[in-house]
Amino acid sequence: MKLLDIYSKFSDDIHYIENKLQESVRSEDAQLNDAALHLLKAGGKRLRPVFVLLAGRFGKYDVELLSHVAVSLELIHMATLVHDDVIDDAAMRRGQLTVKEKWDERIAMYTGDYILAKALTVVTKLDRPDIHRILSHAVVQMVIGEMEQLRLFYNVEQSVRDYLLRIRRKTALLIAVSCQLGALAADAPKIVTQRLYSFGYNVGMAFQIQDDLLDLTGTAEQLGKPPGSDIRQGNVTLPVLYAIQDERISDTVRRALESLRGASADDSLVDEALTLIRGSAGIREAERLAAKYIDKALAALEDVPDIPEKEDLAVLARFITNRTY
């Protein structure tokens, strides 16, 4: 079973959700409508909706009910991307101009706010206070994670624990609740729902670590944006934290980040720092930690029923640490 086989198996339901996404972001305001659809049409892996659908197979599968969860989660993810691009001053996303770049920062911020509001509207179509409560808690934690990232920009004294707590809130939690809420909406057994949450959490941790690795090791064509963007924005990620434990690398990286914090960045110094990080043991250490999270995710699946979607989830988990985009 390959990743494309999973998407093919659920192609009708994914297409249904894609249509629901388009319906949900349409607006009477022409500019808001164009900006929201621009982001949506830029594409994406739609991992969160796929996790919702797979988790829903462990209960009473109903794509219409599950679509309310899947659409809401994907819209929340999209809203954070729009806001992130403003904070990061990013010009490209998925190979396309960002909303900020195509319009301006104000339009981007309002578009992100609008998409988030629509996400909350969609999920209220489910008369499930438990789902509403879990989702609202996840959004609060995501914002805290984003604030922690801002607070720790350029800070090479932060610990690996600081980083892991940040990505838990910023990324892993939304993937965890994608699995949890898919199962809840389908009335899956409580123990299955708990195990799927654990699976999603560990996959989400590995997903963000791999994202941070790809930012250093990927190409612009693979990433749809310039590589090395994180460190140029002051975001000190796990491979960097591991790399600067090497005294031969630490001073150069510190000086590069200090220049980036100032009024005029030393591009040659930044390029040198990136080259050192890419050749360091920090890359391998981060890869090992991502693999450990995937092992934990697969272990969480051991106690769930042996239906075909169990293997589909395992395939998705393995894809996370092997992907190049």
SELUM-53559 format. One record per residue: residue number from 1; x, y, z of N, C-alpha, C in turn; chain. Coordinates in steps of 0.05 Angstrom, whole numbers. Example, Ala and Ser with C-alpha at 12.3 -4.5 7.8 and 13.67 -1.06 7.14 Angstrom:
// residues 2
(1 (264 -114 156) (246 -90 156) (264 -66 156) 'A');
(2 (257 -45 142) (273 -21 143) (258 1 157) 'A');
// end
This chain:
// residues 325
(1 (17 -24 0) (0 0 0) (18 25 0) 'A');
(2 (13 43 -19) (28 68 -21) (9 91 -14) 'A');
(3 (22 115 -9) (6 138 -2) (-15 145 -23) 'A');
(4 (-7 143 -48) (-26 150 -70) (-50 130 -70) 'A');
(5 (-45 105 -61) (-67 86 -60) (-88 94 -39) 'A');
(6 (-79 106 -17) (-97 115 3) (-114 138 -7) 'A');
(7 (-101 157 -20) (-116 180 -32) (-135 170 -53) 'A');
(8 (-127 150 -69) (-144 139 -89) (-168 126 -77) 'A');
(9 (-164 111 -56) (-186 97 -42) (-207 116 -32) 'A');
(10 (-198 139 -23) (-217 159 -11) (-222 182 -31) 'A');
(11 (-216 178 -56) (-217 200 -75) (-244 214 -76) 'A');
(12 (-266 198 -76) (-293 210 -77) (-298 227 -52) 'A');
(13 (-290 217 -29) (-296 231 -4) (-277 256 -1) 'A');
(14 (-252 253 -11) (-234 276 -10) (-245 298 -29) 'A');
(15 (-255 290 -52) (-266 309 -71) (-291 322 -59) 'A');
(16 (-307 307 -44) (-330 318 -30) (-321 340 -10) 'A');
(17 (-301 333 5) (-290 352 25) (-278 377 11) 'A');
(18 (-265 372 -12) (-253 395 -26) (-275 414 -35) 'A');
(19 (-297 403 -45) (-320 421 -53) (-331 435 -28) 'A');
(20 (-333 422 -6) (-343 434 19) (-324 457 28) 'A');
(21 (-298 453 24) (-279 474 31) (-284 499 14) 'A');
(22 (-288 495 -12) (-292 517 -29) (-318 532 -22) 'A');
(23 (-339 516 -17) (-365 528 -9) (-362 544 17) 'A');
(24 (-346 534 36) (-345 546 62) (-330 573 62) 'A');
(25 (-311 577 43) (-295 602 43) (-306 623 25) 'A');
(26 (-326 616 9) (-337 637 -9) (-350 660 7) 'A');
(27 (-346 684 -4) (-356 708 10) (-369 727 -10) 'A');
(28 (-387 743 1) (-400 764 -16) (-380 786 -22) 'A');
(29 (-359 789 -6) (-339 809 -11) (-319 797 -31) 'A');
(30 (-317 810 -54) (-302 799 -77) (-272 795 -70) 'A');
(31 (-260 814 -56) (-232 812 -50) (-226 790 -30) 'A');
(32 (-243 789 -10) (-241 768 10) (-245 740 -2) 'A');
(33 (-264 739 -20) (-270 714 -34) (-246 705 -51) 'A');
(34 (-234 724 -66) (-212 718 -83) (-187 709 -67) 'A');
(35 (-182 723 -45) (-159 716 -28) (-161 689 -16) 'A');
(36 (-185 683 -5) (-189 656 8) (-187 634 -13) 'A');
(37 (-199 638 -36) (-198 617 -57) (-170 614 -68) 'A');
(38 (-155 636 -69) (-127 634 -79) (-111 615 -61) 'A');
(39 (-115 618 -35) (-100 600 -16) (-110 572 -20) 'A');
(40 (-136 568 -22) (-147 541 -24) (-137 527 -49) 'A');
(41 (-137 542 -72) (-129 530 -97) (-99 525 -100) 'A');
(42 (-84 536 -81) (-55 531 -81) (-49 502 -74) 'A');
(43 (-70 488 -64) (-68 460 -58) (-57 454 -31) 'A');
(44 (-46 430 -28) (-36 420 -2) (-42 391 0) 'A');
(45 (-30 378 20) (-32 349 22) (-59 341 34) 'A');
(46 (-73 360 47) (-99 354 60) (-96 330 79) 'A');
(47 (-74 330 93) (-68 308 112) (-89 307 135) 'A');
(48 (-97 330 145) (-115 330 167) (-143 319 160) 'A');
(49 (-154 326 137) (-179 313 128) (-176 283 124) 'A');
(50 (-153 275 113) (-149 246 109) (-147 231 135) 'A');
(51 (-134 243 155) (-134 231 182) (-162 229 193) 'A');
(52 (-178 249 189) (-206 248 199) (-221 225 186) 'A');
(53 (-218 222 160) (-233 201 145) (-223 173 154) 'A');
(54 (-197 170 157) (-186 144 166) (-196 137 194) 'A');
(55 (-195 156 212) (-204 152 239) (-234 145 240) 'A');
(56 (-249 158 222) (-278 153 221) (-285 125 214) 'A');
(57 (-267 110 201) (-271 82 193) (-272 64 218) 'A');
(58 (-263 73 241) (-263 57 265) (-289 59 280) 'A');
(59 (-308 74 268) (-335 76 280) (-356 74 258) 'A');
(60 (-377 89 261) (-399 90 241) (-392 111 220) 'A');
(61 (-381 103 198) (-371 121 178) (-393 136 163) 'A');
(62 (-392 162 164) (-412 179 151) (-397 204 141) 'A');
(63 (-391 205 115) (-374 226 104) (-386 254 108) 'A');
(64 (-412 256 108) (-424 283 112) (-418 293 141) 'A');
(65 (-421 275 161) (-415 283 188) (-385 289 191) 'A');
(66 (-369 271 180) (-340 274 182) (-330 299 167) 'A');
(67 (-344 306 146) (-335 330 131) (-336 355 148) 'A');
(68 (-355 357 167) (-356 381 184) (-330 383 201) 'A');
(69 (-320 361 210) (-295 360 225) (-271 366 207) 'A');
(70 (-271 351 184) (-248 353 166) (-245 381 154) 'A');
(71 (-267 393 146) (-266 420 134) (-258 440 156) 'A');
(72 (-269 438 179) (-262 457 201) (-232 455 207) 'A');
(73 (-221 431 210) (-192 428 216) (-175 439 194) 'A');
(74 (-182 434 169) (-165 444 147) (-167 474 145) 'A');
(75 (-190 486 151) (-192 515 150) (-175 528 173) 'A');
(76 (-175 515 196) (-158 525 218) (-129 525 209) 'A');
(77 (-121 503 197) (-93 500 187) (-88 522 167) 'A');
(78 (-106 526 148) (-102 547 127) (-100 575 140) 'A');
(79 (-117 580 159) (-116 607 172) (-89 612 185) 'A');
(80 (-77 592 197) (-51 596 210) (-30 600 189) 'A');
(81 (-32 588 165) (-13 592 144) (-13 621 134) 'A');
(82 (-37 632 131) (-39 660 122) (-26 679 142) 'A');
(83 (-32 674 168) (-20 691 189) (10 687 191) 'A');
(84 (19 662 188) (48 656 189) (63 671 167) 'A');
(85 (51 672 143) (64 685 121) (67 715 125) 'A');
(86 (49 727 140) (52 755 147) (74 759 167) 'A');
(87 (74 742 188) (95 744 208) (122 739 196) 'A');
(88 (124 719 178) (150 712 167) (157 729 142) 'A');
(89 (139 746 134) (144 762 110) (150 744 86) 'A');
(90 (135 723 84) (139 703 63) (125 710 37) 'A');
(91 (140 707 15) (129 714 -11) (117 690 -26) 'A');
(92 (127 666 -19) (118 642 -33) (107 621 -13) 'A');
(93 (87 607 -22) (75 585 -6) (65 564 -26) 'A');
(94 (76 539 -24) (68 518 -43) (72 526 -72) 'A');
(95 (93 541 -77) (100 549 -104) (83 571 -115) 'A');
(96 (66 583 -98) (49 605 -107) (54 630 -90) 'A');
(97 (47 653 -100) (49 677 -84) (31 675 -59) 'A');
(98 (41 683 -36) (24 683 -12) (3 705 -15) 'A');
(99 (-18 703 2) (-39 724 2) (-26 751 8) 'A');
(100 (-8 751 27) (6 776 34) (20 788 10) 'A');
(101 (33 772 -6) (49 782 -28) (31 790 -51) 'A');
(102 (9 775 -56) (-8 780 -79) (-26 804 -73) 'A');
(103 (-34 808 -48) (-50 831 -40) (-33 849 -22) 'A');
(104 (-38 847 4) (-21 861 23) (-25 849 51) 'A');
(105 (-11 859 71) (-13 848 98) (-40 850 110) 'A');
(106 (-53 873 105) (-80 876 117) (-100 856 106) 'A');
(107 (-99 853 79) (-118 834 67) (-111 805 77) 'A');
(108 (-86 799 80) (-78 773 90) (-88 768 118) 'A');
(109 (-85 787 136) (-94 784 164) (-124 780 165) 'A');
(110 (-139 796 150) (-168 794 150) (-177 767 137) 'A');
(111 (-162 758 117) (-168 733 104) (-164 710 124) 'A');
(112 (-142 711 139) (-137 690 159) (-159 690 180) 'A');
(113 (-167 714 189) (-188 716 210) (-214 705 199) 'A');
(114 (-220 711 174) (-245 702 161) (-245 672 159) 'A');
(115 (-223 660 150) (-222 631 147) (-225 617 174) 'A');
(116 (-213 628 195) (-215 617 222) (-244 618 231) 'A');
(117 (-257 641 227) (-285 644 234) (-303 624 220) 'A');
(118 (-297 619 194) (-313 600 179) (-308 572 190) 'A');
(119 (-284 566 199) (-278 540 210) (-296 534 235) 'A');
(120 (-299 554 251) (-315 551 275) (-345 549 268) 'A');
(121 (-353 563 246) (-381 561 237) (-387 533 227) 'A');
(122 (-368 521 212) (-373 495 201) (-376 474 222) 'A');
(123 (-359 474 243) (-360 452 262) (-385 454 279) 'A');
(124 (-398 477 282) (-422 479 297) (-446 466 284) 'A');
(125 (-442 457 259) (-463 441 246) (-466 413 259) 'A');
(126 (-446 406 274) (-447 381 290) (-457 388 319) 'A');
(127 (-478 375 327) (-488 380 354) (-472 363 374) 'A');
(128 (-447 371 377) (-429 355 394) (-411 374 410) 'A');
(129 (-421 382 434) (-406 400 451) (-378 389 457) 'A');
(130 (-375 363 459) (-348 351 465) (-328 358 443) 'A');
(131 (-338 356 418) (-320 362 395) (-314 392 394) 'A');
(132 (-334 409 400) (-329 438 400) (-309 445 421) 'A');
(133 (-311 432 445) (-292 438 467) (-264 430 460) 'A');
(134 (-260 407 449) (-234 397 442) (-221 415 420) 'A');
(135 (-237 422 400) (-227 439 379) (-219 467 388) 'A');
(136 (-236 479 405) (-230 506 415) (-205 505 432) 'A');
(137 (-201 484 448) (-177 481 464) (-152 479 446) 'A');
(138 (-155 464 425) (-132 461 406) (-124 488 394) 'A');
(139 (-144 504 386) (-138 530 374) (-123 548 394) 'A');
(140 (-133 548 419) (-119 564 440) (-90 555 443) 'A');
(141 (-86 529 444) (-58 519 447) (-41 526 423) 'A');
(142 (-53 525 399) (-37 532 375) (-27 561 376) 'A');
(143 (-45 579 385) (-37 607 387) (-15 611 408) 'A');
(144 (-17 597 430) (4 598 451) (31 588 439) 'A');
(145 (29 566 423) (53 556 410) (66 576 391) 'A');
(146 (49 590 376) (59 611 358) (72 634 374) 'A');
(147 (60 641 396) (71 662 413) (98 654 425) 'A');
(148 (100 628 432) (126 618 443) (147 619 421) 'A');
(149 (139 613 397) (159 614 375) (169 642 371) 'A');
(150 (151 662 372) (159 690 369) (178 698 392) 'A');
(151 (171 689 416) (187 696 439) (216 685 437) 'A');
(152 (218 662 425) (244 648 424) (259 653 397) 'A');
(153 (249 671 380) (264 677 356) (292 686 363) 'A');
(154 (311 677 347) (340 683 349) (353 673 375) 'A');
(155 (338 659 392) (348 651 418) (361 623 416) 'A');
(156 (388 622 416) (402 597 414) (406 584 442) 'A');
(157 (397 598 463) (399 587 490) (374 570 497) 'A');
(158 (354 570 480) (330 554 485) (338 524 485) 'A');
(159 (323 508 500) (329 480 502) (313 464 482) 'A');
(160 (321 439 478) (306 421 461) (278 417 472) 'A');
(161 (276 418 498) (249 416 511) (232 439 503) 'A');
(162 (243 463 502) (228 487 493) (217 483 465) 'A');
(163 (235 473 448) (227 468 420) (204 447 419) 'A');
(164 (207 425 433) (187 404 432) (160 413 442) 'A');
(165 (160 429 464) (135 439 475) (122 458 454) 'A');
(166 (139 473 441) (128 492 421) (115 478 398) 'A');
(167 (128 457 387) (116 444 364) (93 426 372) 'A');
(168 (93 417 397) (70 402 407) (44 419 404) 'A');
(169 (47 444 412) (24 462 411) (19 472 383) 'A');
(170 (40 479 369) (38 492 343) (29 473 321) 'A');
(171 (37 448 322) (32 430 300) (19 403 308) 'A');
(172 (32 390 328) (24 363 334) (-5 361 344) 'A');
(173 (-14 381 359) (-40 379 371) (-62 379 350) 'A');
(174 (-60 394 329) (-81 394 309) (-82 368 294) 'A');
(175 (-59 355 289) (-60 328 277) (-71 308 296) 'A');
(176 (-64 310 322) (-75 292 342) (-105 294 343) 'A');
(177 (-116 318 343) (-145 320 345) (-159 314 319) 'A');
(178 (-145 314 297) (-156 305 271) (-163 276 274) 'A');
(179 (-145 260 285) (-151 232 289) (-172 228 311) 'A');
(180 (-169 243 333) (-188 240 355) (-216 248 347) 'A');
(181 (-219 270 334) (-246 280 328) (-259 263 305) 'A');
(182 (-243 253 287) (-254 235 267) (-266 210 280) 'A');
(183 (-252 200 300) (-263 176 314) (-287 184 331) 'A');
(184 (-286 207 345) (-308 216 361) (-334 220 345) 'A');
(185 (-330 234 322) (-354 239 305) (-367 214 295) 'A');
(186 (-350 193 293) (-361 167 283) (-369 149 306) 'A');
(187 (-368 159 331) (-376 144 355) (-359 118 357) 'A');
(188 (-333 120 352) (-315 98 356) (-312 93 386) 'A');
(189 (-304 68 394) (-300 63 423) (-280 82 435) 'A');
(190 (-283 87 461) (-266 107 475) (-237 99 474) 'A');
(191 (-230 74 478) (-202 65 478) (-190 69 450) 'A');
(192 (-205 65 429) (-196 69 402) (-190 99 397) 'A');
(193 (-209 115 406) (-206 144 403) (-180 154 417) 'A');
(194 (-175 143 441) (-151 151 456) (-126 143 442) 'A');
(195 (-126 118 431) (-102 108 417) (-97 124 392) 'A');
(196 (-119 131 378) (-115 147 353) (-105 175 359) 'A');
(197 (-114 186 382) (-103 212 390) (-72 210 394) 'A');
(198 (-64 189 409) (-36 184 414) (-20 181 388) 'A');
(199 (-32 165 370) (-20 162 343) (-16 189 329) 'A');
(200 (-37 205 329) (-36 230 315) (-17 250 327) 'A');
(201 (-15 249 354) (4 267 368) (33 261 360) 'A');
(202 (40 235 360) (67 227 353) (73 232 324) 'A');
(203 (54 227 307) (58 233 278) (62 263 275) 'A');
(204 (46 279 289) (48 308 287) (76 319 296) 'A');
(205 (87 307 317) (113 315 326) (134 309 304) 'A');
(206 (132 284 293) (151 277 272) (147 294 247) 'A');
(207 (122 301 241) (116 318 218) (130 345 220) 'A');
(208 (129 358 243) (142 384 245) (172 382 245) 'A');
(209 (183 361 258) (212 358 257) (221 354 228) 'A');
(210 (206 338 213) (213 333 185) (211 359 169) 'A');
(211 (190 375 175) (187 401 162) (212 418 166) 'A');
(212 (222 418 191) (245 435 198) (270 424 185) 'A');
(213 (272 398 182) (294 386 168) (294 393 138) 'A');
(214 (270 391 126) (267 397 98) (274 427 92) 'A');
(215 (268 444 111) (274 473 107) (305 476 103) 'A');
(216 (320 458 115) (349 460 113) (360 443 89) 'A');
(217 (347 421 84) (359 402 64) (344 401 38) 'A');
(218 (320 412 36) (304 411 12) (312 432 -8) 'A');
(219 (301 431 -32) (306 450 -53) (281 469 -55) 'A');
(220 (285 491 -68) (263 510 -72) (240 497 -87) 'A');
(221 (247 480 -106) (227 466 -122) (211 446 -105) 'A');
(222 (224 432 -87) (210 413 -69) (193 428 -49) 'A');
(223 (203 450 -38) (190 463 -16) (169 483 -25) 'A');
(224 (172 494 -50) (154 515 -59) (160 542 -46) 'A');
(225 (184 544 -34) (194 569 -22) (224 566 -19) 'A');
(226 (239 587 -14) (268 585 -11) (276 568 13) 'A');
(227 (296 550 9) (305 535 32) (321 553 52) 'A');
(228 (322 545 77) (336 561 97) (319 584 107) 'A');
(229 (293 584 101) (276 606 109) (274 608 140) 'A');
(230 (273 586 154) (270 587 183) (292 603 197) 'A');
(231 (316 596 191) (338 609 205) (340 639 197) 'A');
(232 (333 645 172) (334 673 163) (312 689 177) 'A');
(233 (291 676 186) (270 690 201) (275 690 231) 'A');
(234 (297 676 239) (304 675 268) (292 651 282) 'A');
(235 (279 633 267) (267 610 279) (288 588 283) 'A');
(236 (296 583 308) (317 564 314) (304 537 318) 'A');
(237 (308 519 299) (294 493 299) (312 471 310) 'A');
(238 (300 447 312) (314 425 325) (342 418 313) 'A');
(239 (344 416 286) (371 410 275) (392 431 283) 'A');
(240 (383 456 285) (401 478 292) (409 475 321) 'A');
(241 (390 469 339) (396 466 367) (416 443 372) 'A');
(242 (412 421 357) (431 399 359) (459 407 347) 'A');
(243 (458 421 324) (483 428 311) (501 446 328) 'A');
(244 (489 465 342) (505 485 357) (517 473 382) 'A');
(245 (510 448 388) (524 434 410) (553 428 402) 'A');
(246 (559 429 376) (586 426 366) (600 453 367) 'A');
(247 (621 456 382) (634 482 385) (646 493 359) 'A');
(248 (651 475 340) (662 484 315) (641 498 298) 'A');
(249 (616 494 304) (594 506 289) (581 529 305) 'A');
(250 (580 526 331) (564 543 348) (570 573 343) 'A');
(251 (595 581 343) (602 610 341) (592 621 315) 'A');
(252 (595 607 292) (586 617 266) (556 621 266) 'A');
(253 (541 601 276) (512 602 277) (503 625 294) 'A');
(254 (515 629 317) (508 650 335) (512 678 322) 'A');
(255 (535 681 309) (541 706 296) (522 711 272) 'A');
(256 (514 690 258) (496 693 236) (468 702 246) 'A');
(257 (459 690 267) (433 697 279) (434 726 289) 'A');
(258 (456 734 301) (459 761 311) (458 781 289) 'A');
(259 (470 774 266) (469 792 243) (441 794 231) 'A');
(260 (427 772 232) (399 772 222) (381 789 240) 'A');
(261 (387 789 266) (371 805 285) (375 835 280) 'A');
(262 (399 842 269) (405 870 265) (393 882 241) 'A');
(263 (401 906 235) (389 921 213) (399 911 186) 'A');
(264 (422 900 185) (434 890 160) (446 862 163) 'A');
(265 (433 842 151) (443 815 153) (468 810 137) 'A');
(266 (486 794 148) (510 786 134) (504 760 119) 'A');
(267 (496 763 93) (486 740 78) (508 718 75) 'A');
(268 (533 726 71) (554 706 68) (558 690 94) 'A');
(269 (555 703 117) (557 690 142) (533 671 147) 'A');
(270 (510 680 139) (486 662 141) (489 638 124) 'A');
(271 (498 642 99) (503 619 81) (523 600 92) 'A');
(272 (544 610 105) (564 593 117) (552 577 140) 'A');
(273 (536 590 156) (523 577 179) (505 554 169) 'A');
(274 (490 560 148) (472 539 136) (488 515 126) 'A');
(275 (510 521 113) (527 499 102) (537 482 125) 'A');
(276 (546 494 147) (556 480 170) (534 463 183) 'A');
(277 (510 474 185) (488 459 197) (481 435 180) 'A');
(278 (479 440 154) (472 418 136) (492 394 137) 'A');
(279 (517 400 143) (537 379 144) (541 369 172) 'A');
(280 (525 377 191) (530 371 219) (515 346 228) 'A');
(281 (522 337 252) (508 314 264) (480 322 273) 'A');
(282 (474 349 273) (448 358 281) (426 348 263) 'A');
(283 (432 345 237) (412 334 218) (406 305 225) 'A');
(284 (426 289 230) (422 261 236) (408 257 263) 'A');
(285 (415 274 283) (402 272 309) (372 279 307) 'A');
(286 (365 299 291) (337 306 288) (322 284 273) 'A');
(287 (335 272 253) (323 250 238) (317 227 257) 'A');
(288 (336 221 275) (332 199 294) (308 205 313) 'A');
(289 (306 230 322) (283 236 340) (257 234 325) 'A');
(290 (256 243 300) (231 240 284) (224 211 281) 'A');
(291 (244 194 276) (239 165 273) (228 153 299) 'A');
(292 (238 163 322) (228 153 348) (198 159 352) 'A');
(293 (191 184 343) (162 191 345) (145 174 327) 'A');
(294 (155 167 304) (140 149 286) (137 121 298) 'A');
(295 (158 112 311) (157 86 325) (135 87 347) 'A');
(296 (134 109 361) (113 112 382) (85 112 369) 'A');
(297 (83 126 347) (57 127 333) (48 99 324) 'A');
(298 (66 84 313) (59 57 304) (52 39 328) 'A');
(299 (66 43 350) (60 27 375) (32 34 384) 'A');
(300 (23 59 381) (-4 66 390) (-26 52 374) 'A');
(301 (-19 44 350) (-38 30 332) (-42 0 339) 'A');
(302 (-24 -10 356) (-24 -39 361) (-51 -48 373) 'A');
(303 (-63 -31 389) (-88 -40 403) (-114 -32 389) 'A');
(304 (-112 -21 365) (-137 -14 351) (-145 -37 333) 'A');
(305 (-170 -39 325) (-180 -61 309) (-164 -65 283) 'A');
(306 (-161 -89 274) (-146 -95 250) (-164 -92 225) 'A');
(307 (-170 -67 219) (-185 -61 194) (-165 -50 174) 'A');
(308 (-171 -49 148) (-152 -39 128) (-141 -11 134) 'A');
(309 (-157 6 147) (-149 33 152) (-127 35 173) 'A');
(310 (-123 13 189) (-101 12 208) (-75 13 193) 'A');
(311 (-73 -3 171) (-49 -3 155) (-46 23 140) 'A');
(312 (-68 35 131) (-67 61 118) (-54 82 136) 'A');
(313 (-62 82 162) (-50 101 181) (-20 96 184) 'A');
(314 (-12 71 184) (16 64 186) (31 74 162) 'A');
(315 (19 72 138) (32 82 114) (36 112 115) 'A');
(316 (15 126 125) (17 155 127) (39 162 147) 'A');
(317 (41 148 169) (62 153 189) (89 150 177) 'A');
(318 (94 129 162) (120 125 149) (126 146 128) 'A');
(319 (105 155 114) (109 176 94) (120 201 107) 'A');
(320 (111 207 132) (118 232 145) (148 236 146) 'A');
(321 (163 215 153) (192 219 156) (208 213 131) 'A');
(322 (194 204 110) (208 199 85) (201 219 63) 'A');
(323 (183 238 69) (174 257 49) (196 277 42) 'A');
(324 (194 288 18) (213 309 10) (198 335 3) 'A');
(325 (173 337 12) (157 361 7) (137 365 30) 'A');
// end
